[in-house]
């Protein structure tokens, strides 16, 4: 694999804190995308006592060539205790903000929407002050499943666009660029009080103009938050890195995103979709939204 530049080096974590987080996760039989997807920020996040929980996994029904999550194992039946265990972990870790994501579960009639709902309900029951961010797959365009998730009222609904349209066939062969945009647009239509978020990875020979075009598309569906980070090849069998984007380029994208109206732009080499996700709480205070009262 290509040698990483200096700006992609991360500090070694304090293993005592990391060990406590891992112990809690193992005890409650929970998965995290931090571990399953080989996130470079795992040390920093675990050291702070945060994690992005991966439900309905760890086996995925898709085989995206950039992702380190296992797709060779057969997906298992949903664990009815998973929402309770997740809520217990949120309480034990004292999380003010929790991110819940999942593998793709195209084998399920509702794409796993009901498990997301059960997790939201379980967390709200034990820790009502915790804000909840969901990072969901495209649900195969099942908008009834999306409506089910939105009815549970997560604070943030995140769905990653991942890459530019030109590279979709290579990077995300089972995905669809237009469908991902439509999911974000449907979320805005069905629940305009919920903050929407998306993210993309770079390092596959995208041009700056192509990245800006994706940001334009996201703003056209009124997406609130965007994250942009450097793709890193997990293993030799995954897609290779074509270029390491400089911090200066990431800074330009951040400035552009802010200029076209995103409420928050997180753009840096080590940015990942859930990196520093708790910062959304400040955004929610500065740009408050509330669900309209029901009118008969």
C-alpha positions as CSV (number, residue, x, y, z in Angstrom):
1,X,0.0,0.0,0.0
2,X,1.1,3.6,-0.6
3,X,3.1,5.3,2.1
4,X,1.0,7.8,4.0
5,X,2.1,11.5,4.2
6,X,3.0,13.1,7.6
7,X,-0.4,14.8,7.9
8,X,-2.2,11.4,8.1
9,X,-0.3,10.2,11.2
10,X,-2.3,9.9,14.4
11,X,-1.2,9.9,18.0
12,X,-1.1,6.6,19.9
13,X,-4.1,6.4,22.3
14,X,-4.0,5.9,26.0
15,X,-4.7,2.2,26.2
16,X,-6.3,2.2,29.6
17,X,-9.2,4.3,28.4
18,X,-9.4,2.5,25.1
19,X,-9.5,-0.8,27.0
20,X,-12.4,0.2,29.2
21,X,-14.5,1.1,26.1
22,X,-13.6,-2.2,24.4
23,X,-14.5,-4.0,27.6
24,X,-17.9,-2.4,27.7
25,X,-18.5,-3.3,24.1
26,X,-17.5,-6.9,24.5
27,X,-19.5,-7.3,27.7
28,X,-22.6,-6.1,26.0
29,X,-21.9,-8.0,22.7
30,X,-21.9,-4.8,20.7
31,X,-20.1,-3.9,17.4
32,X,-18.7,-0.6,16.4
33,X,-18.0,0.8,13.0
34,X,-14.8,2.1,14.6
35,X,-13.4,-1.4,14.8
36,X,-15.2,-3.2,11.9
37,X,-14.2,-0.5,9.4
38,X,-10.7,0.0,10.7
39,X,-11.2,3.7,11.4
40,X,-8.0,5.7,11.9
41,X,-9.5,7.7,14.7
42,X,-10.5,4.8,16.9
43,X,-7.8,5.6,19.4
44,X,-8.9,9.2,19.8
45,X,-12.6,8.4,20.0
46,X,-12.3,5.5,22.4
47,X,-9.9,7.6,24.6
48,X,-12.7,10.2,24.9
49,X,-15.2,7.4,25.6
50,X,-17.1,7.7,22.4
51,X,-18.0,5.2,19.7
52,X,-20.2,4.7,16.7
53,X,-22.4,1.7,17.3
54,X,-22.8,-0.7,14.4
55,X,-26.2,-2.6,14.7
56,X,-27.5,-5.6,12.8
57,X,-24.0,-6.7,12.0
58,X,-21.1,-7.2,11.6
59,X,-21.9,-9.0,8.3
60,X,-23.1,-6.8,5.4
61,X,-25.2,-7.8,2.4
62,X,-23.2,-5.6,0.0
63,X,-19.6,-5.8,-1.0
64,X,-18.3,-2.2,-1.5
65,X,-14.7,-2.6,-2.6
66,X,-13.5,0.3,-0.3
67,X,-15.1,-0.9,2.9
68,X,-13.5,-3.2,5.5
69,X,-16.8,-4.5,7.0
70,X,-17.2,-8.2,6.4
71,X,-19.5,-9.2,3.5
72,X,-18.5,-12.9,3.3
73,X,-20.3,-14.0,6.4
74,X,-24.0,-14.8,6.3
75,X,-26.2,-12.1,8.0
76,X,-27.7,-13.4,11.2
77,X,-31.2,-12.9,12.6
78,X,-31.6,-9.6,14.4
79,X,-30.7,-9.7,18.1
80,X,-33.8,-8.6,20.1
81,X,-31.5,-7.6,23.0
82,X,-29.3,-5.4,20.9
83,X,-31.3,-2.2,21.5
84,X,-31.3,-2.7,25.3
85,X,-27.5,-3.5,25.3
86,X,-26.8,-0.4,23.2
87,X,-28.8,1.8,25.5
88,X,-27.0,0.3,28.5
89,X,-23.7,1.2,26.8
90,X,-24.8,4.8,26.2
91,X,-25.7,5.0,29.9
92,X,-22.4,3.4,31.1
93,X,-20.3,5.6,28.8
94,X,-22.2,8.7,29.8
95,X,-22.7,9.8,26.1
96,X,-24.2,13.2,25.4
97,X,-24.4,12.3,21.7
98,X,-24.6,8.9,20.2
99,X,-24.2,7.8,16.6
100,X,-25.9,4.6,15.5
101,X,-25.2,3.1,12.1
102,X,-25.7,-0.3,10.5
103,X,-24.5,-2.7,7.8
104,X,-26.7,-3.0,4.8
105,X,-29.5,-5.5,5.5
106,X,-31.0,-5.9,2.0
107,X,-32.2,-9.3,3.2
108,X,-34.8,-7.8,5.6
109,X,-38.3,-6.7,4.4
110,X,-37.9,-3.2,6.0
111,X,-34.1,-3.0,5.4
112,X,-33.6,-3.0,9.2
113,X,-35.7,0.2,9.9
114,X,-37.5,-1.4,12.8
115,X,-34.2,-2.2,14.6
116,X,-33.2,1.5,14.3
117,X,-36.5,2.5,15.8
118,X,-36.1,0.1,18.7
119,X,-32.6,1.4,19.4
120,X,-33.8,5.0,19.4
121,X,-36.6,4.1,21.8
122,X,-34.3,2.2,24.1
123,X,-31.7,5.0,24.3
124,X,-34.4,7.6,24.9
125,X,-35.8,5.6,27.8
126,X,-32.6,5.4,29.8
127,X,-30.9,8.6,28.6
128,X,-33.4,11.1,27.3
129,X,-30.9,14.0,27.3
130,X,-28.7,12.1,24.8
131,X,-29.0,13.4,21.2
132,X,-29.2,10.7,18.6
133,X,-27.7,10.6,15.2
134,X,-28.5,7.8,12.7
135,X,-26.2,6.9,9.9
136,X,-28.4,4.8,7.6
137,X,-27.9,2.9,4.3
138,X,-30.0,3.8,1.3
139,X,-32.7,1.3,2.3
140,X,-32.9,0.2,-1.4
141,X,-35.2,3.2,-1.9
142,X,-37.8,1.9,0.5
143,X,-39.4,5.2,1.5
144,X,-41.9,3.5,3.8
145,X,-38.9,2.2,5.8
146,X,-37.4,5.7,5.8
147,X,-40.7,7.1,7.1
148,X,-40.7,4.5,9.9
149,X,-37.3,5.6,11.0
150,X,-38.2,9.3,10.8
151,X,-41.3,8.7,12.9
152,X,-39.0,7.8,15.8
153,X,-37.5,11.3,15.5
154,X,-33.7,11.0,15.5
155,X,-32.0,14.4,16.0
156,X,-29.8,13.9,13.0
157,X,-30.3,11.7,9.9
158,X,-27.1,10.9,8.1
159,X,-26.7,9.1,4.8
160,X,-23.3,9.2,3.1
161,X,-23.1,10.0,-0.6
162,X,-19.6,8.5,-0.5
163,X,-18.1,9.5,-3.8
164,X,-18.7,11.5,-7.0
165,X,-21.1,10.2,-9.7
166,X,-18.4,9.3,-12.2
167,X,-16.9,6.8,-9.7
168,X,-20.0,5.1,-8.4
169,X,-19.8,2.0,-10.5
170,X,-16.3,1.3,-9.3
171,X,-16.6,2.5,-5.7
172,X,-20.2,1.8,-4.8
173,X,-21.5,-0.7,-7.4
174,X,-24.6,-1.6,-5.5
175,X,-25.5,1.9,-4.7
176,X,-27.1,4.7,-6.7
177,X,-26.1,8.3,-6.6
178,X,-29.5,9.7,-7.4
179,X,-31.2,7.4,-4.9
180,X,-28.9,8.6,-2.1
181,X,-29.8,12.2,-2.9
182,X,-33.4,11.3,-3.0
183,X,-33.2,9.7,0.4
184,X,-31.9,13.0,1.8
185,X,-34.5,15.0,-0.1
186,X,-37.3,12.7,1.2
187,X,-36.0,13.2,4.8
188,X,-36.3,16.9,4.4
189,X,-39.9,16.6,3.0
190,X,-41.1,14.1,5.6
191,X,-39.4,15.6,8.6
192,X,-38.0,19.1,8.0
193,X,-37.2,19.6,11.6
194,X,-34.6,16.8,11.6
195,X,-31.0,17.8,10.7
196,X,-29.6,16.0,7.6
197,X,-26.0,15.1,7.0
198,X,-23.9,13.4,4.4
199,X,-20.3,12.7,3.7
200,X,-17.9,11.6,1.0
201,X,-14.4,10.2,0.8
202,X,-11.7,11.5,-1.6
203,X,-8.5,10.0,-2.9
204,X,-9.7,8.3,-6.1
205,X,-8.6,10.9,-8.6
206,X,-11.6,13.2,-8.1
207,X,-11.1,16.8,-9.3
208,X,-11.8,19.7,-7.0
209,X,-14.7,20.7,-9.4
210,X,-16.3,17.3,-9.1
211,X,-16.2,17.4,-5.3
212,X,-17.7,20.9,-5.3
213,X,-20.4,19.6,-7.7
214,X,-21.4,16.9,-5.2
215,X,-21.6,19.6,-2.5
216,X,-23.9,21.6,-4.8
217,X,-26.1,18.5,-5.2
218,X,-26.3,18.0,-1.5
219,X,-27.3,21.7,-0.9
220,X,-29.9,21.4,-3.6
221,X,-31.7,18.8,-1.5
222,X,-31.2,21.1,1.6
223,X,-28.6,18.9,3.3
224,X,-27.4,20.7,6.5
225,X,-24.0,19.1,7.3
226,X,-21.3,17.6,5.1
227,X,-18.1,15.7,6.0
228,X,-15.2,15.2,3.6
229,X,-12.2,12.9,4.4
230,X,-9.3,11.0,2.9
231,X,-9.9,7.4,1.8
232,X,-7.4,5.0,3.3
233,X,-7.0,1.5,1.8
234,X,-7.8,-1.0,4.6
235,X,-6.0,-4.0,3.1
236,X,-4.4,-5.0,-0.2
237,X,-7.6,-6.5,-1.4
238,X,-9.5,-3.2,-1.3
239,X,-9.5,-0.3,-3.7
240,X,-6.1,1.5,-3.8
241,X,-5.5,5.1,-2.9
242,X,-4.9,7.1,-6.1
243,X,-3.9,10.4,-4.4
244,X,-3.4,11.9,-1.0
245,X,-5.3,15.2,-0.9
246,X,-3.5,18.0,0.9
247,X,-4.9,19.8,4.0
248,X,-5.0,23.0,1.9
249,X,-7.4,21.4,-0.5
250,X,-9.6,20.2,2.3
251,X,-9.6,23.8,3.7
252,X,-10.7,25.1,0.3
253,X,-13.6,22.6,0.3
254,X,-14.6,23.7,3.8
255,X,-14.6,27.4,2.7
256,X,-16.7,26.5,-0.4
257,X,-19.2,24.5,1.6
258,X,-19.7,27.3,4.1
259,X,-20.1,29.8,1.2
260,X,-23.0,27.8,-0.3
261,X,-25.0,27.5,2.9
262,X,-24.1,24.3,4.8
263,X,-24.6,24.8,8.5
264,X,-21.5,22.7,9.2
265,X,-18.6,21.5,7.1
266,X,-16.0,19.1,8.5
267,X,-13.3,18.7,5.9
268,X,-9.8,17.3,6.7
269,X,-7.7,14.3,5.9
270,X,-8.7,12.4,9.0
271,X,-12.4,13.4,8.9
272,X,-14.8,10.5,9.0
273,X,-18.6,10.6,9.0
274,X,-18.9,10.4,12.7
275,X,-15.7,12.2,13.7
276,X,-16.5,14.8,16.3
277,X,-20.2,14.2,15.6
278,X,-21.0,15.6,19.0
279,X,-20.3,19.1,17.7
280,X,-23.7,19.0,16.1
281,X,-25.1,19.9,19.5
282,X,-23.7,23.4,19.2
283,X,-25.3,23.7,15.7
284,X,-28.6,22.6,17.1
285,X,-28.5,25.4,19.7
286,X,-27.5,28.1,17.2
287,X,-30.0,26.9,14.5
288,X,-32.9,25.4,16.6
289,X,-35.7,23.5,15.0
290,X,-38.8,21.9,16.4
291,X,-41.5,19.7,15.2
292,X,-44.7,21.7,14.3
293,X,-47.6,21.2,16.6
294,X,-50.3,18.9,15.2
295,X,-53.3,20.8,13.9
296,X,-56.6,19.1,13.4
